[in-house]
Amino acid sequence: MNAFRVTSFAATVGALFITAPSLAQAPAKAAHVHETIAPAAQSAAGAEVLAFEREVAAALVRGDVAYMEKAIAPDFVMVHGDGWTHGDAPALVDDRTSFMKRVSGKIYEAVDIDVQAVEMHGDVAVTYGHYVGHIPGSPEGRRWFSVWYEKVYAKRDGRWVYLSHRTVDGAHYGNDRESVSLHSGGTK
């Protein structure tokens, strides 16, 4: 019995000595290598995306269909309302076609971004922030609103394209700009 234990121990130690060097080798490189962007380049690209986001908001207010046709991706999606954040259905979901009807109808009198940040991932940007909007044709008490949002953009053929919008908090409604402004304490 002791000879069996010694032989088993020796075989186990021998197997460890043989396999240990192969286990310690560096793992093979992944087939796809992600591009690393220097902080200065991220800052420049991020500033470009934030400026594009503000121009998209301005074009929405102007009802600038030609601009928005180029700015919005064919598979664009906009999720309204924050119900989805806690398991409920979204208040409304727009695709490119239904959103372009909002643009051409020029229903927004204001879309004023007052908080804005960006997270860069190469040719993909995720923005988040807060804006105050005004739709004069909405029912009383719902004409002014504010939302916290998250948006996704991608650089395609050398230009930024708007892919997605999700409301993450709101909409919060009020009777005037002041009632929904962050600066007045009107919203979260």
C-alpha positions, -999 to +999 in steps of 0.1 A: +000+000+000+028+024+008+045+017-025+012+026-043+010+059-025+046+068-032+041+058-069+009+079-071+025+109-055+055+107-078+032+104-108+012+135-097+043+156-090+058+145-124+026+155-142+026+189-125+063+195-136+055+186-171+023+206-175+032+237-153+053+254-180+025+251-206+000+265-181+022+295-173+026+306-209+009+338-220-026+333-235-029+335-273-038+369-287-074+375-296-082+375-333-097+410-330-077+437-314-095+468-301-081+502-311-067+522-282-075+559-284-053+584-266-071+606-240-065+637-261-081+620-291-110+608-270-115+644-258-115+657-294-138+630-306-160+634-276-163+672-282-172+665-318-200+641-307-214+665-282-215+693-308-232+669-332-258+660-305-266+697-300-269+703-337-293+673-340-314+690-312-314+723-331-323+706-364-352+689-346-365+723-335-360+738-370-378+709-385-348+704-408-357+672-426-327+673-449-302+675-421-320+648-400-322+624-430-283+623-430-280+624-392-303+595-382-294+559-389-317+537-410-322+515-379-327+544-355-348+537-323-361+562-297-376+549-265-397+575-247-405+574-210-386+556-182-411+528-177-387+503-193-362+510-166-383+492-140-399+465-162-429+484-177-434+490-213-420+522-227-444+551-231-437+552-268-411+538-293-402+557-324-383+542-354-368+563-381-400+568-400-422+578-370-394+601-357-390+618-391-427+626-389-420+645-357-392+664-374-412+673-405-442+683-383-419+707-365-437+699-332-408+709-309-404+745-301-374+738-278-350+710-270-324+726-248-296+703-235-284+716-201-263+686-190-242+666-214-214+640-212-199+615-235-182+581-232-161+572-262-155+536-276-136+542-308-162+548-335-190+545-310-201+571-285-225+569-257-239+602-244-260+610-214-275+641-201-306+661-195-328+684-217-358+706-214-383+703-242-414+722-253-442+709-275-468+736-278-494+712-293-494+690-262-522+692-236-519+718-209-496+707-182-476+685-206-462+712-230-430+716-211-410+685-201-376+674-191-358+640-194-325+624-185-313+604-215-287+581-229-280+582-266-257+561-289-238+574-320-215+557-344-191+571-369-199+557-404-182+568-436-164+595-417-194+612-401-213+607-368-248+590-371-275+590-344-284+554-336-305+554-304-321+574-277-334+560-244-351+581-218-337+569-184-357+593-161-388+612-171-405+627-188-412+652-160-440+676-171-448+711-161-467+743-171-435+763-180-398+760-185-391+770-149-412+741-135-391+715-153-357+732-152-329+716-132-318+750-120-352+757-104-352+723-086-383+714-107-370+679-116-348+653-102 
